Amino acid sequence: MSTEQTHDHLPMAEAATAVEALPPLEELTSEGHLGTPADVAHSHLFFWITQVAGRRDRLLAQEFRAFGVRVAEWRVLLSVLLRPGISLKETAEHATVDPTTLTRTVDGMARSGWLARSPDPADLRITRLELTDTGRDLLGRLWPVAERVNLQACAGLPDGAAQLMCHGLREVLRGLEKAAPTHR
């Protein structure tokens, strides 16, 4: 890989141009200066990640109500689609659902016929998840709704901004994975 590109093939020159076009950090605060946490919260990446995720979840919850689906169930469906045979522990992490909540969620989804559970043949303590045909059909009906919400949310972004943000957030996630304490 050349030094001109990142590992995700986003040309560095494009990323640098996009970053240079951003306002200085000081201008992102309401007061125009760095100060107490109350003064600078709006200039922190994770403040905005939380705001965006929360707002999108509320919109999806409204939209999915007609299908009898909760946002946590949507996340589980996507996780199982992307990683067939995923374990419950992996699903909790991937779908960002609390493990206790996930157990109840998966129980309901299995009763609804959306998921099938099976023990891992190598370790019977591990439960693996697969989508059923009913689950795939449901996901096929939910996807256009989520895609519409996503497109509306990103409609005001300049060309390439969503891709740059995805790239940046992947890097933030990698950084958090490196920062996570290891349990021995």
C-alpha positions, 0 to 999 in steps of 0.5 A: 500500500502506498503512503498516499492511501490509508488501509481503507483506500481513502486517498490521504489527500482527500482526507487532508483536504476535508480536515483542513476545511473543518472549522477550528476546534475552538469555533465548535463551542458555543462560546468560541473558547475551550473551558469547563466541560459544560462549555466544550461538550458540544465540541467532543466527538462522542457527544455528537455520536451519542446525539446522532445514535439516540436520535436515529434510534428514536426515529427507527423505533417509530418507523419499526413499530408498524412491524412490531420490531424494536431497535434492539431486535433490528440490531440483532437481526443485522448482526446475525445477517452479517455474522451467521452463527454468531454467539450470544456474547458476540451478538451483545458486543456487535449489536450493542445490546446489554447481555441481560437484555439480549437474552430476553430479546433473543428469546422473543425473537426465537418465539417469533420465528425470526431466529434459530438458536443452536449449541456450538458443537465444539463448546455446548456452553455457547449458543449460536444464532442464525436467521430463519426465512421469516427473519430474512423476510422481516429484515428485507422489509425493514431495510428500506425503512432504515435506508430511507432514514439513513439517507435523510439523515445524511442528505445535508452532507457534502459528497464523500463526507459520509464515507470519510466519517465512516472511515474516521469512526472505524479508526476510533473504534480500533482505538477503543479496542486497543484501549480496552483493558485485557482481562486475564 
